């Protein structure tokens, strides 16, 4: 009897010990990711918001090619391709056996549907100008697609790696805004609007399986809440942490790893070139000279960021430093306003819901503009409002935004784009760049484009956004840098 009681006592103690074993001692199979912005919809082919790609790029949706951590472009749903000598024909050989998450087969018909859809009348694709060179898409056989171009396009393979060119199926494309169905290693599981999006492992994935069984993206715009969520373990990683003022606390805590990397995010004070008096280059120049970039970097980003004087990342080999051309000079700013005959100027400043560079930066810029006599009416917008009022309707004077798409200087040449920078010389440079393959000539044209934007003060150039990330020290495989706007979880795992 006594022996039985001892055995029962030992068994109970063992059960209690097992129950009290901390969860972190077990192998983790999921990850909780903190992001600042919630996607307005879940279709990357019909939204301009970077937040869509931050959740879905490479995870749920795949293109013919893809951008990886070092910024290079590699095969994805196209396993290989050939380009004709005249640069007008691209033949893509597709992976075989891939399926969409609803079980339908992936084949050449889906590629044709997706690429034709980008350029179709009424297309909502935010980057359709990147694919305007495509004259036709032909299905050669189920595993082969031939693209014929109107003119050579040296950027085509790179552009096909953008989230805007992911491959979707005709059976599910219309529903992707709320129920995204791709071919990627994760499938969409659930969305709680205003809170989170959950993905789960695609057990039938055609390629290399991912290590994670699932991932939850939690949307936390408030810097204080973001800090608290990391400290409490409510999120495991915040790839673009919105509270840089608290980074030192994480650097001194062995539970965390802080990663300071680079992005493709040119952060700018956009000026609506299509509205008076901002259609006057002297007024735009006056605004540029009223801005103290370093004060914004220090005050809004706590020192994280690199000043820029044109629209290209300083990491790009063709970048030229033109910051001196729009240096901080408030007296020159006042003189330029006087030359332009502008007095008692009040401009709208509409800010997206980014607490750091946009809203904190907006306060600083409003103060700097006031110092030279320019009043601002500041409005904080939610993301859907910003996309509607500013990006689509162009109902604004000034806004602050970081354009995180890679190598996107050509957006200034687009008719109807929200900058409304209608410069014939710039358009010609970009047209020439599109049909130029020679690296030396491409470099020369890129630098000419940079100089044109700086000379004409197309926008107020602020800084290149730094990638300040904080993550659980046991998490492996998150990107250090951001060569494109993605939270690629395909190589993420936990230390044993």
N, C-alpha and C positions, 0 to 999 in steps of 0.2 A: 504494500500500500504506500509506504513512505517512498519507495523507489519510483513508483508510478507518479507520485506528486512531484518528485525531483525532475523526472523526464518532462512532465507537463510544464513545470516552471521554466526549464531550459528552452522548451519549444516556444513558450510565450515570449521569453526574452528575445529569442532569435527573430520571431515575427515582428516584435516591436522595433528591433534594430533595423530590420529590413525596411519597415514602414518609415523609419526616420531617416533613411539614407537620402541625402540631398539629391534632387532631380538632376543637378549638373554632373553628378557622377556617372549617369547613364549616357550612352551615346545619343547625341541630339540628331534628329532627322528633319527638323524644320528650322526656319529662320523667320524672325520678325524684323521687318525693315521699316525704318522711319523715313517719310518723305514730307516735304513742306506742302506741296500742292497736290490736290486731288484732280485726276483727269476729268474734264467736262464730259467726255464720252470715252468709249473703249475701242474706237476705230482709228488707227493711226493713218489710214488713207483718206480720212475726211476731217481731220482736226489739225490746227496749227500749234496746239499746246504741246510743249515739250513733255509735260507730265504724262501724256499717253505713252510715249516711248519709254519713259522712266520705269514704267511697270511692265510693258508688254514686249519691247524690243528684244529679240533673240530668245525670250522666255516662252511667249505664246505664239508670236508671229515670226516668220522667216521670209527672207527675200531670196533672189537668185544668188546674191553675194551678201556678205556681212562684214561689218567693221569689228575688229577685235581689240583687245586691251592696249596694244602698242600702236593703234591707229591704222594698221594695215588692213587691206581688204582681202578676204579669203573666200573660197567657194562655200556655198550653202546649199540651197536647193538645186543650183547648177553645179555639177561636179567638175565641169571643165567647159571651155569655149574656144572658138577660133574667130579671128578677126580678118576680114579680107584685106588685101594689100591696099585698096583704095579707102579703107576705113569706113565703108558704107554698109557692110554686112557683118552681123555678129551671129554666130551659130552656137547656141547653148545646148549642152548635153545634161539632161536632168538626172537627179537621183531616182532610183526605181524602188518601189515598195513603200514609199512614204504615204501616210494617210492624214487627213484632217481629223480633228478631235471628235467629230461626229461620225467617224468611220468611213467617210467617202474617200475615194482614192485621189491622190494628187497626180496630175499629169500635165501635159503640154496645153491642154484646153484651159486649165486654170491659169497658167501663165499668160496666155493670150487674153483671157477675160480680164485679168488684173491690170495688165499694161494698157489694153484698149480703154479700160474704165477710167484710167488716170486722165487721158486726153479727150474723153467723150464730152459732148456738149452737156453743160450743167454739172460737170464734175466739181466736187467740193474739195479736191485734193489741194492742200496748201502749197505744195511744191511742184505743181504740174508743169511749170516753166522749165524745170530740170529735164523733163522728158519730151519736150517739144520737138526734139530732133528725130524722134521715132516716126517714120512714115508708115510702117506696117509691121504687123506681127503675124508670122505664118507658122502654123502647126505642121511640121514635117512628118512627125510620127509621135506616138504618145510620150516619148522620152527626148524629143528634139524640137527646139523652137528656133526660128530664124527671124532676127530683127533686121529690117532694112531702114537705113537712116536717110534723111533729107540731105544731110551734110555730115562730115566727120565730126565726132564728138569725143574729144580726149578724156572727158570726165564720166563717160557713160557707165563703166564698170563700178566706179566709185558711187555715182548717183543711185545706181540700182541697189546699193547697200543701205540707203536711207530707209527709215521706217515708213516713209510715204510710199515706197515701192514694194512692200511686203506682198506675198502672194495670198490671195483669198479665193474662196470657192463661190461660184455663182449661186449655189444652193443656200449659202449662209451669209453672204456679204451684206445684205440689207439689215441683218440683225446684229452685226458686229458691234454696233454702238452700245448695246446693252449685254450682249452675249457673244464675246469674241471667240471665234473658232479659227485656229491656225493649224500649223503643222509642227509647232515647236515642242521642246522637251517638257514643258508644263502646260496644263490646260486650265482654263478658267473654272473656278469652283463657286465663288460667291462674292457678292458686293454688298456692303452695308454703307449706303450713301452717307457722306459726311464723316465716315469713320475708317473704313478699311476695304481692301480687296484681297481675296485669298485665291492662291493657285495651288494645284496639286500635280504631282508627278504624272506625266503621260507614260503609262506603262507600255504603250504600243509605239513609242518613239522610234523613228527609222534610223536615227544616228546613235552616237555614244550616249548612254543613259546618264542622267544627272545623279549626284550623290544625295541630294535632298528629296524628301518625300513631299514636302509642301513649303509654301512661303506665304506670309501675310504682310501686306504693305499697309502700314498705319499712317494716316495723314494728320500731321501735327504742325501747324503753321506757327504757333506761339513759341518763341525761343525758350521761355521759362518752362513750358510744358515739355518741350523737346529734351531739355536738360534733365528734368525729373523722370521722364520715360526711360532714358538711358540708365540713370542711376538706379532705378527700381527694377531694371530688367524687363520692362514692358516692351522694349524694342532691343534687338541685338546689335543693330548697326544703323547709323544715320549717315549715309554716303555724302550728303550735302548738308552739313550741320548748320542750323540757322542761328546759333548762339556762339559766335567765335570768341566773345568776351569770356566764356567759361572754359575754353579749351585747355588752359593751363591746369585746371583741376583734374581733367582726364589724363593729361600727360604725367601727372604725379600719382596716378592710381594704377597699380599693376593689373587690375581687372580689364583695363581698356588699352586699345591701341589708337593713337591719333595719326592720321595720314594726311599730309599736306601735298596735294597734287595740282596738276594743271587741268584746265578745261579749254573748250573752244568758245567760251562765252564772252563775246565782246559786249560789255555793259555800256550802254549809251543813253544820253539824254536825247531822245528822238524829238526832232522839230518838224512840224507839219509844213513841208516846203510848198504845199499847195494853197496855204492860207496867208493872207496879208496879216501882219507885215513880215511874216516868216518867209515869204517868197523873195524878200530882199536879202541878198547875201551879206550886206553890211550889218543887218540886224542879227542874222545867224552868227556872224563873226563876233559881234558884241556879246552875245550870250556865251559863246565859247570862251572868250577872255574873262568873263565874269566868274568862271568856274575854277575852283581850286581842287584839282583832282586828288592831291595827297590828303587834303582835309577830309574828303569824302571817304577815301580808303581807310584813313585812321579812325574817323568818327563813325562810319556805318559798318565797316568791315574789320575794325580793330587791327588794321595793318595788313590784312591779307588781300592782295591784289596787285597787279602790275599796271602802271599808267600806260595808256595807249593814245596815239594821235591819229589813228586811222582804223579801218575796219578789217583787221587781220590779227591773228594771234601772234604774240611775240615769239612763240615757239616755231612758227612757220619760217622756213629758210628764206622766203621772199619778203619777210616783214621788214619795213623800214621805219625807223623811229622818227616820227613827225610831231612829237609832243610839243616841241618848242614853237611850232607854228601856231598853236592855240594855247600858249602859256597863260598862266593866271596873271592878268594885268587889268585890274578894275578901272584904272584911269583911261586906258585905251578903250575899254568897253564903253565908258561914258562918252568918249569922243566920237566913237563910231555911231552911237545912237543919235548924237547931235547931228552928225553928217547925214544920217538917214532921215532926219527931220522927225524923229519919233519921240514923243513926250507922253507922259502919263499912260504908260503901257501896262495893261493887265492881261496876263495869259493864263489859260487853264493848264493845270498840271495834274493829269490823271494817272494814278498809281495802281499797279496790279498788287495782288495780295502776297507780296514777298516782303517780310518784315525787315530783312537786312538791307540789301542794296537799294531796293525800291523805296520803301517807306522811311527807313532811317536816312537813306541818301536823299530822299525827296525833301525832308525837313532841312537838311544842310543846304541843298541847292536853292530852295526857296529863300533862305536867309542870304545866300550869296547874291542871288538876283536882286533881292530887295536893296542890297548895298549899292547897286549901280542904278537904282531907280525903277526896276521892273517888278511889278506886283504879280503875285500868283494866286490863283484860286485853286487850292489843293483839294482833290477828291480821291478818297480811297475806294477802289472798286474791287468787287469779287472777280474771280477769274472769268466767268462767263460774261460779266458786264464789260470787262476790259476787251475781250475778244469781239464783242458786239460793237461797243461804242468806238473803240480806238482802232483795232485791227481791221474790222470789216467796214464800219461806217465812216471812219476817219474823222470822227467828231471830237477833235482835241487840238490843242496847240502844242503841248509838251507832254512827254511821258518818259518813264525810265524803265528800261527792259534789258535783259541780257539775252542776246541771240546765241544759243548754244549749238546750233547746227554747224558742222564742220565746213570750212572752205566755202562760205556762203556770201562772199563779197558781191556776187552777181545779183543779189536781191535788189540792189539799188537801181538796177536797169529795168526792173519790171514795171510795166504800165499798170497803174491802178494800185500799186503796192502802198501800204499805209504811210510810208515816208513821203510819197509823192515827189520824189527827186527825179525830175524829168530833164535829164542832162544828155544831150545828143552825143557829145564827145565820150561820155562814160559808156553809153549804150554801144557805141562803135567799138570801144576797147573790149567790152565783154563779148560782143559778137565775134571779134577777131580771136579772142582767147578760146572761144568754143570750138573753133575749127583749126586750132594750132596744136600740133603734136610735139614740135621741137622744144625740148626742155629750156634751152636758153631763151628762146623767143617767148615762151610761156612766162618765164620769170620776168622778162622785160615788160610784158603786158600787165602782169599782176602788179608790179611796182607802179606802172603808169595809172592803174585803177586806184591804188592807194593814194597816190599824189592828187588825183582828180578830186577825190572825196575830201581830202584835207584842204585843198586850195579853195574849194567851194563851201566849206563848213556845212557839209550835208546834214550832219547831226553834231551833237556835242559828244565827243569821244571821251569816255571816262576811264575805264580800266578793264583788264582781262580778269574775269572772275576766277578766283582760286577755288580749288576743290578741297574743302576742309571736311574731312570725314572722321567720325569716331565710331569704333566698333569693339565688340567683345574680343579680348585678346586671343581667344581660342578659335575664332572664326577665321577661315582661310579662303582665299580665292576672290575676294572683292577687288574691283579695279582701284588702283591707286590714282590714276588719271582718268579723265573723261574725254576721250577722242570723239565721242558722240554722246547724245543724251540718253543714256541707258543705265539700268541697274541690272547688268547681265549676271544671272545667278547660275549659269550653266557650269561654271567651274568652282562653285562654292561648296565648302564642306566644313565639318567641325573636327578639331583635333581629338584623337582618341583619349 
